[in-house]
Amino acid sequence: MTVGPNRRLNNQMRRQLEKQLKKVKVETNHIPNRKQPFKIQDVSVNNANTYTFEEYNGRKLSNTAYLKSTHNFVLRLLQLPVIGKSMTFFSMELLNIIPGQIHPGGVLNSAQTKDIMSFCKVKSL
């Protein structure tokens, strides 16, 4: 998937990505001793530079500026969209997919089912 000319996802691309990622369990990785697990609920059209939020003191910050000032963390993949739950959004670069979960995306097609069945088939002696 590529981003648009202004380095942002258009609404169609965002909906497609959100459909694939919604309900996938991820955890944050920018603070080593404090991983925060959550299920993806939303994909923003904004990236880490263009997504802003208001701090407790009323100052507006981008995700990039916040991570640099608070955690001394510099994002490398600024064009990636921010992913969130309720009102908290993280750059995709800060998230790891939690292993071992069933993809919530739906049913397998017939080719995928056939591959799984042949892989799981017990061979007789």
Secondary structure, 3 states (H helix, E strand, C coil): CCCCCCCCCCHHHHHHHHHHHCCCEEEECCCCCCCCEEECCEEEEEECCCCEEECCCCCEEEHHHHHHHHHCCCCCCCCCEEEEECCEEEEHHHEEECCCCCCCCCCCCHHHHHHHHHHHCCCCC
